[in-house]
């Protein structure tokens, strides 16, 4: 995971906990099909590796629009 996101799994889990705590009230801006953890991994990979959204969609088995929503959230 470090090579694609630049962070260890533990760091990503800590970020997930912080995001989940910040959002709090049950509102989930990330796509439900991906969940918070995978949405965060997608976003970090997109930012670190500058991968095209369509390529990420293929890798994670979802549509490009889902990847776009994950990155936006």
Biopython code that builds the backbone (N, CA, C, O; Angstrom):
import numpy as np
from Bio.PDB.StructureBuilder import StructureBuilder

atoms = [
    (1, "UNK", "N", (0.814, -1.187, 0.000)),
    (1, "UNK", "CA", (0.000, 0.000, 0.000)),
    (1, "UNK", "C", (0.863, 1.259, 0.000)),
    (1, "UNK", "O", (0.459, 2.277, -0.561)),
    (2, "UNK", "N", (2.021, 1.209, 0.606)),
    (2, "UNK", "CA", (2.872, 2.388, 0.690)),
    (2, "UNK", "C", (3.246, 2.916, -0.691)),
    (2, "UNK", "O", (3.283, 4.127, -0.907)),
    (3, "UNK", "N", (3.521, 2.010, -1.623)),
    (3, "UNK", "CA", (3.987, 2.441, -2.945)),
    (3, "UNK", "C", (2.895, 3.113, -3.767)),
    (3, "UNK", "O", (3.196, 3.930, -4.638)),
    (4, "UNK", "N", (1.643, 2.786, -3.508)),
    (4, "UNK", "CA", (0.567, 3.426, -4.278)),
    (4, "UNK", "C", (0.028, 4.678, -3.612)),
    (4, "UNK", "O", (-0.366, 5.624, -4.294)),
    (5, "UNK", "N", (0.004, 4.695, -2.264)),
    (5, "UNK", "CA", (-0.588, 5.836, -1.557)),
    (5, "UNK", "C", (0.436, 6.749, -0.899)),
    (5, "UNK", "O", (0.151, 7.921, -0.654)),
    (6, "UNK", "N", (1.604, 6.238, -0.615)),
    (6, "UNK", "CA", (2.610, 7.015, 0.097)),
    (6, "UNK", "C", (2.463, 6.929, 1.605)),
    (6, "UNK", "O", (3.218, 7.553, 2.351)),
    (7, "UNK", "N", (1.479, 6.147, 2.051)),
    (7, "UNK", "CA", (1.224, 5.991, 3.480)),
    (7, "UNK", "C", (1.144, 4.508, 3.839)),
    (7, "UNK", "O", (0.802, 3.671, 3.003)),
    (8, "UNK", "N", (1.461, 4.202, 5.083)),
    (8, "UNK", "CA", (1.305, 2.832, 5.553)),
    (8, "UNK", "C", (-0.178, 2.556, 5.790)),
    (8, "UNK", "O", (-0.986, 3.481, 5.872)),
    (9, "UNK", "N", (-0.524, 1.280, 5.897)),
    (9, "UNK", "CA", (-1.920, 0.910, 6.158)),
    (9, "UNK", "C", (-2.391, 1.539, 7.474)),
    (9, "UNK", "O", (-3.518, 2.024, 7.565)),
    (10, "UNK", "N", (-1.529, 1.528, 8.480)),
    (10, "UNK", "CA", (-1.872, 2.113, 9.778)),
    (10, "UNK", "C", (-2.190, 3.607, 9.642)),
    (10, "UNK", "O", (-3.136, 4.101, 10.255)),
    (11, "UNK", "N", (-1.403, 4.314, 8.846)),
    (11, "UNK", "CA", (-1.650, 5.744, 8.633)),
    (11, "UNK", "C", (-2.983, 5.980, 7.924)),
    (11, "UNK", "O", (-3.714, 6.911, 8.261)),
    (12, "UNK", "N", (-3.295, 5.135, 6.942)),
    (12, "UNK", "CA", (-4.568, 5.260, 6.235)),
    (12, "UNK", "C", (-5.724, 4.975, 7.198)),
    (12, "UNK", "O", (-6.741, 5.668, 7.171)),
    (13, "UNK", "N", (-5.568, 3.963, 8.042)),
    (13, "UNK", "CA", (-6.612, 3.655, 9.025)),
    (13, "UNK", "C", (-6.801, 4.811, 10.006)),
    (13, "UNK", "O", (-7.930, 5.120, 10.387)),
    (14, "UNK", "N", (-5.709, 5.449, 10.416)),
    (14, "UNK", "CA", (-5.798, 6.611, 11.306)),
    (14, "UNK", "C", (-6.524, 7.771, 10.616)),
    (14, "UNK", "O", (-7.340, 8.455, 11.234)),
    (15, "UNK", "N", (-6.223, 7.983, 9.346)),
    (15, "UNK", "CA", (-6.926, 9.025, 8.586)),
    (15, "UNK", "C", (-8.413, 8.706, 8.478)),
    (15, "UNK", "O", (-9.250, 9.600, 8.598)),
    (16, "UNK", "N", (-8.744, 7.437, 8.252)),
    (16, "UNK", "CA", (-10.149, 7.020, 8.189)),
    (16, "UNK", "C", (-10.863, 7.330, 9.495)),
    (16, "UNK", "O", (-11.987, 7.833, 9.495)),
    (17, "UNK", "N", (-10.206, 7.028, 10.601)),
    (17, "UNK", "CA", (-10.801, 7.295, 11.912)),
    (17, "UNK", "C", (-11.033, 8.794, 12.101)),
    (17, "UNK", "O", (-12.075, 9.209, 12.608)),
    (18, "UNK", "N", (-10.056, 9.598, 11.690)),
    (18, "UNK", "CA", (-10.188, 11.050, 11.826)),
    (18, "UNK", "C", (-11.319, 11.589, 10.942)),
    (18, "UNK", "O", (-12.094, 12.444, 11.370)),
    (19, "UNK", "N", (-11.406, 11.086, 9.718)),
    (19, "UNK", "CA", (-12.467, 11.518, 8.808)),
    (19, "UNK", "C", (-13.829, 11.089, 9.349)),
    (19, "UNK", "O", (-14.777, 11.875, 9.363)),
    (20, "UNK", "N", (-13.914, 9.850, 9.790)),
    (20, "UNK", "CA", (-15.184, 9.337, 10.321)),
    (20, "UNK", "C", (-15.619, 10.159, 11.535)),
    (20, "UNK", "O", (-16.801, 10.471, 11.684)),
    (21, "UNK", "N", (-14.679, 10.504, 12.388)),
    (21, "UNK", "CA", (-14.987, 11.321, 13.568)),
    (21, "UNK", "C", (-15.435, 12.721, 13.148)),
    (21, "UNK", "O", (-16.363, 13.281, 13.731)),
    (22, "UNK", "N", (-14.775, 13.282, 12.136)),
    (22, "UNK", "CA", (-15.099, 14.633, 11.669)),
    (22, "UNK", "C", (-16.491, 14.683, 11.049)),
    (22, "UNK", "O", (-17.248, 15.620, 11.299)),
    (23, "UNK", "N", (-16.830, 13.685, 10.245)),
    (23, "UNK", "CA", (-18.135, 13.651, 9.579)),
    (23, "UNK", "C", (-19.221, 13.392, 10.605)),
    (23, "UNK", "O", (-20.248, 14.071, 10.630)),
    (24, "UNK", "N", (-18.983, 12.409, 11.447)),
    (24, "UNK", "CA", (-19.815, 12.148, 12.605)),
    (24, "UNK", "C", (-21.270, 11.819, 12.414)),
    (24, "UNK", "O", (-21.645, 10.661, 12.594)),
    (25, "UNK", "N", (-22.099, 12.743, 12.069)),
    (25, "UNK", "CA", (-23.549, 12.649, 12.165)),
    (25, "UNK", "C", (-24.223, 11.633, 11.234)),
    (25, "UNK", "O", (-25.417, 11.761, 10.960)),
    (26, "UNK", "N", (-23.505, 10.654, 10.755)),
    (26, "UNK", "CA", (-24.099, 9.654, 9.888)),
    (26, "UNK", "C", (-24.093, 10.016, 8.414)),
    (26, "UNK", "O", (-24.414, 9.184, 7.565)),
    (27, "UNK", "N", (-23.735, 11.241, 8.110)),
    (27, "UNK", "CA", (-23.634, 11.678, 6.712)),
    (27, "UNK", "C", (-22.355, 11.073, 6.125)),
    (27, "UNK", "O", (-21.270, 11.238, 6.683)),
    (28, "UNK", "N", (-22.491, 10.390, 5.022)),
    (28, "UNK", "CA", (-21.338, 9.742, 4.405)),
    (28, "UNK", "C", (-21.162, 10.268, 2.993)),
    (28, "UNK", "O", (-21.870, 9.838, 2.082)),
    (29, "UNK", "N", (-20.229, 11.192, 2.793)),
    (29, "UNK", "CA", (-20.055, 11.783, 1.466)),
    (29, "UNK", "C", (-19.355, 10.871, 0.470)),
    (29, "UNK", "O", (-19.399, 11.141, -0.730)),
    (30, "UNK", "N", (-18.712, 9.804, 0.922)),
    (30, "UNK", "CA", (-18.002, 8.900, 0.028)),
    (30, "UNK", "C", (-18.987, 7.890, -0.566)),
    (30, "UNK", "O", (-20.016, 7.595, 0.042)),
    (31, "UNK", "N", (-18.675, 7.364, -1.744)),
    (31, "UNK", "CA", (-19.584, 6.398, -2.384)),
    (31, "UNK", "C", (-19.737, 5.128, -1.542)),
    (31, "UNK", "O", (-18.734, 4.543, -1.134)),
    (32, "UNK", "N", (-20.960, 4.697, -1.277)),
    (32, "UNK", "CA", (-21.182, 3.524, -0.434)),
    (32, "UNK", "C", (-20.580, 2.243, -1.009)),
    (32, "UNK", "O", (-20.181, 1.353, -0.259)),
    (33, "UNK", "N", (-20.516, 2.149, -2.325)),
    (33, "UNK", "CA", (-19.973, 0.941, -2.940)),
    (33, "UNK", "C", (-18.479, 0.778, -2.614)),
    (33, "UNK", "O", (-17.971, -0.343, -2.589)),
    (34, "UNK", "N", (-17.790, 1.871, -2.370)),
    (34, "UNK", "CA", (-16.368, 1.818, -2.036)),
    (34, "UNK", "C", (-16.122, 1.832, -0.530)),
    (34, "UNK", "O", (-15.196, 1.181, -0.045)),
    (35, "UNK", "N", (-16.930, 2.556, 0.196)),
    (35, "UNK", "CA", (-16.676, 2.721, 1.623)),
    (35, "UNK", "C", (-15.596, 3.763, 1.853)),
    (35, "UNK", "O", (-14.955, 4.234, 0.914)),
    (36, "UNK", "N", (-15.408, 4.110, 3.096)),
    (36, "UNK", "CA", (-14.452, 5.166, 3.440)),
    (36, "UNK", "C", (-13.014, 4.758, 3.150)),
    (36, "UNK", "O", (-12.275, 5.515, 2.520)),
    (37, "UNK", "N", (-12.608, 3.579, 3.599)),
    (37, "UNK", "CA", (-11.220, 3.150, 3.444)),
    (37, "UNK", "C", (-10.807, 3.126, 1.976)),
    (37, "UNK", "O", (-9.789, 3.715, 1.610)),
    (38, "UNK", "N", (-11.579, 2.458, 1.140)),
    (38, "UNK", "CA", (-11.223, 2.343, -0.277)),
    (38, "UNK", "C", (-11.308, 3.689, -0.980)),
    (38, "UNK", "O", (-10.500, 3.977, -1.863)),
    (39, "UNK", "N", (-12.273, 4.515, -0.601)),
    (39, "UNK", "CA", (-12.361, 5.862, -1.175)),
    (39, "UNK", "C", (-11.101, 6.663, -0.859)),
    (39, "UNK", "O", (-10.589, 7.395, -1.705)),
    (40, "UNK", "N", (-10.622, 6.518, 0.341)),
    (40, "UNK", "CA", (-9.401, 7.221, 0.736)),
    (40, "UNK", "C", (-8.194, 6.681, -0.031)),
    (40, "UNK", "O", (-7.351, 7.455, -0.485)),
    (41, "UNK", "N", (-8.108, 5.366, -0.176)),
    (41, "UNK", "CA", (-7.007, 4.761, -0.938)),
    (41, "UNK", "C", (-7.050, 5.233, -2.390)),
    (41, "UNK", "O", (-6.013, 5.570, -2.961)),
    (42, "UNK", "N", (-8.231, 5.260, -2.988)),
    (42, "UNK", "CA", (-8.395, 5.737, -4.367)),
    (42, "UNK", "C", (-7.911, 7.178, -4.476)),
    (42, "UNK", "O", (-7.156, 7.516, -5.388)),
    (43, "UNK", "N", (-8.340, 8.017, -3.558)),
    (43, "UNK", "CA", (-7.973, 9.435, -3.593)),
    (43, "UNK", "C", (-6.470, 9.630, -3.425)),
    (43, "UNK", "O", (-5.857, 10.408, -4.156)),
    (44, "UNK", "N", (-5.878, 8.929, -2.468)),
    (44, "UNK", "CA", (-4.433, 9.048, -2.250)),
    (44, "UNK", "C", (-3.642, 8.550, -3.454)),
    (44, "UNK", "O", (-2.629, 9.143, -3.827)),
    (45, "UNK", "N", (-4.104, 7.464, -4.059)),
    (45, "UNK", "CA", (-3.447, 6.931, -5.257)),
    (45, "UNK", "C", (-3.560, 7.918, -6.410)),
    (45, "UNK", "O", (-2.595, 8.148, -7.139)),
    (46, "UNK", "N", (-4.736, 8.495, -6.568)),
    (46, "UNK", "CA", (-4.963, 9.491, -7.615)),
    (46, "UNK", "C", (-4.017, 10.688, -7.426)),
    (46, "UNK", "O", (-3.408, 11.160, -8.387)),
    (47, "UNK", "N", (-3.902, 11.160, -6.217)),
    (47, "UNK", "CA", (-3.067, 12.333, -5.949)),
    (47, "UNK", "C", (-1.577, 12.030, -6.040)),
    (47, "UNK", "O", (-0.805, 12.854, -6.529)),
    (48, "UNK", "N", (-1.174, 10.862, -5.577)),
    (48, "UNK", "CA", (0.256, 10.526, -5.550)),
    (48, "UNK", "C", (0.774, 10.099, -6.918)),
    (48, "UNK", "O", (1.849, 10.523, -7.341)),
    (49, "UNK", "N", (0.015, 9.272, -7.596)),
    (49, "UNK", "CA", (0.484, 8.674, -8.847)),
    (49, "UNK", "C", (-0.065, 9.343, -10.101)),
    (49, "UNK", "O", (0.353, 9.023, -11.214)),
    (50, "UNK", "N", (-1.002, 10.273, -9.923)),
    (50, "UNK", "CA", (-1.600, 10.984, -11.055)),
    (50, "UNK", "C", (-2.219, 10.013, -12.057)),
    (50, "UNK", "O", (-2.141, 10.217, -13.269)),
    (51, "UNK", "N", (-2.836, 8.953, -11.530)),
    (51, "UNK", "CA", (-3.474, 7.960, -12.393)),
    (51, "UNK", "C", (-4.800, 8.492, -12.923)),
    (51, "UNK", "O", (-5.492, 9.253, -12.247)),
    (52, "UNK", "N", (-5.136, 8.092, -14.111)),
    (52, "UNK", "CA", (-6.381, 8.503, -14.756)),
    (52, "UNK", "C", (-7.549, 7.833, -14.040)),
    (52, "UNK", "O", (-7.445, 6.681, -13.617)),
    (53, "UNK", "N", (-8.655, 8.552, -13.904)),
    (53, "UNK", "CA", (-9.819, 8.018, -13.184)),
    (53, "UNK", "C", (-10.343, 6.733, -13.812)),
    (53, "UNK", "O", (-10.760, 5.828, -13.088)),
    (54, "UNK", "N", (-10.333, 6.630, -15.117)),
    (54, "UNK", "CA", (-10.817, 5.423, -15.790)),
    (54, "UNK", "C", (-9.947, 4.218, -15.437)),
    (54, "UNK", "O", (-10.452, 3.105, -15.292)),
    (55, "UNK", "N", (-8.667, 4.438, -15.303)),
    (55, "UNK", "CA", (-7.745, 3.369, -14.917)),
    (55, "UNK", "C", (-8.004, 2.922, -13.480)),
    (55, "UNK", "O", (-8.010, 1.725, -13.192)),
    (56, "UNK", "N", (-8.217, 3.871, -12.591)),
    (56, "UNK", "CA", (-8.549, 3.541, -11.203)),
    (56, "UNK", "C", (-9.875, 2.791, -11.134)),
    (56, "UNK", "O", (-10.021, 1.860, -10.342)),
    (57, "UNK", "N", (-10.834, 3.188, -11.953)),
    (57, "UNK", "CA", (-12.134, 2.516, -11.984)),
    (57, "UNK", "C", (-11.966, 1.056, -12.368)),
    (57, "UNK", "O", (-12.582, 0.176, -11.768)),
    (58, "UNK", "N", (-11.135, 0.801, -13.364)),
    (58, "UNK", "CA", (-10.864, -0.569, -13.780)),
    (58, "UNK", "C", (-10.206, -1.363, -12.658)),
    (58, "UNK", "O", (-10.577, -2.509, -12.401)),
    (59, "UNK", "N", (-9.244, -0.763, -12.003)),
    (59, "UNK", "CA", (-8.512, -1.422, -10.925)),
    (59, "UNK", "C", (-9.435, -1.788, -9.767)),
    (59, "UNK", "O", (-9.323, -2.878, -9.205)),
    (60, "UNK", "N", (-10.341, -0.889, -9.409)),
    (60, "UNK", "CA", (-11.206, -1.103, -8.248)),
    (60, "UNK", "C", (-12.577, -1.679, -8.612)),
    (60, "UNK", "O", (-13.410, -1.887, -7.731)),
    (61, "UNK", "N", (-12.815, -1.934, -9.886)),
    (61, "UNK", "CA", (-14.036, -2.588, -10.327)),
    (61, "UNK", "C", (-15.308, -1.764, -10.177)),
    (61, "UNK", "O", (-16.375, -2.298, -9.873)),
    (62, "UNK", "N", (-15.183, -0.463, -10.392)),
    (62, "UNK", "CA", (-16.332, 0.435, -10.325)),
    (62, "UNK", "C", (-16.300, 1.355, -11.542)),
    (62, "UNK", "O", (-15.382, 1.280, -12.359)),
    (63, "UNK", "N", (-17.298, 2.216, -11.656)),
    (63, "UNK", "CA", (-17.336, 3.135, -12.789)),
    (63, "UNK", "C", (-16.424, 4.345, -12.550)),
    (63, "UNK", "O", (-16.018, 4.626, -11.422)),
    (64, "UNK", "N", (-16.119, 5.038, -13.624)),
    (64, "UNK", "CA", (-15.297, 6.246, -13.525)),
    (64, "UNK", "C", (-16.009, 7.304, -12.700)),
    (64, "UNK", "O", (-15.368, 8.046, -11.956)),
    (65, "UNK", "N", (-17.326, 7.382, -12.823)),
    (65, "UNK", "CA", (-18.069, 8.394, -12.063)),
    (65, "UNK", "C", (-18.007, 8.104, -10.559)),
    (65, "UNK", "O", (-18.005, 9.035, -9.753)),
    (66, "UNK", "N", (-17.958, 6.835, -10.178)),
    (66, "UNK", "CA", (-17.811, 6.489, -8.754)),
    (66, "UNK", "C", (-16.453, 6.937, -8.246)),
    (66, "UNK", "O", (-16.342, 7.456, -7.135)),
    (67, "UNK", "N", (-15.420, 6.739, -9.055)),
    (67, "UNK", "CA", (-14.070, 7.189, -8.681)),
    (67, "UNK", "C", (-14.065, 8.706, -8.529)),
    (67, "UNK", "O", (-13.484, 9.238, -7.583)),
    (68, "UNK", "N", (-14.713, 9.399, -9.459)),
    (68, "UNK", "CA", (-14.788, 10.856, -9.400)),
    (68, "UNK", "C", (-15.480, 11.313, -8.110)),
    (68, "UNK", "O", (-15.024, 12.251, -7.456)),
    (69, "UNK", "N", (-16.582, 10.645, -7.750)),
    (69, "UNK", "CA", (-17.292, 10.994, -6.506)),
    (69, "UNK", "C", (-16.420, 10.742, -5.280)),
    (69, "UNK", "O", (-16.446, 11.523, -4.328)),
    (70, "UNK", "N", (-15.650, 9.657, -5.298)),
    (70, "UNK", "CA", (-14.768, 9.338, -4.165)),
    (70, "UNK", "C", (-13.696, 10.405, -4.006)),
    (70, "UNK", "O", (-13.415, 10.846, -2.892)),
    (71, "UNK", "N", (-13.101, 10.817, -5.109)),
    (71, "UNK", "CA", (-12.054, 11.836, -5.064)),
    (71, "UNK", "C", (-12.631, 13.180, -4.614)),
    (71, "UNK", "O", (-12.009, 13.896, -3.831)),
    (72, "UNK", "N", (-13.802, 13.511, -5.105)),
    (72, "UNK", "CA", (-14.453, 14.772, -4.732)),
    (72, "UNK", "C", (-14.814, 14.803, -3.256)),
    (72, "UNK", "O", (-14.659, 15.825, -2.587)),
    (73, "UNK", "N", (-15.298, 13.671, -2.755)),
    (73, "UNK", "CA", (-15.714, 13.603, -1.345)),
    (73, "UNK", "C", (-14.513, 13.762, -0.437)),
    (73, "UNK", "O", (-14.654, 13.734, 0.785)),
]
sb = StructureBuilder()
sb.init_structure("model")
sb.init_model(0)
sb.init_chain("A")
sb.init_seg("    ")
for serial, (resi, resn, name, xyz) in enumerate(atoms, 1):
    if name == "N":
        sb.init_residue(resn, " ", resi, " ")
    sb.init_atom(name, np.array(xyz, "f"), 0.0, 1.0, " ", f" {name:<3s}", serial, name[0])
structure = sb.get_structure()
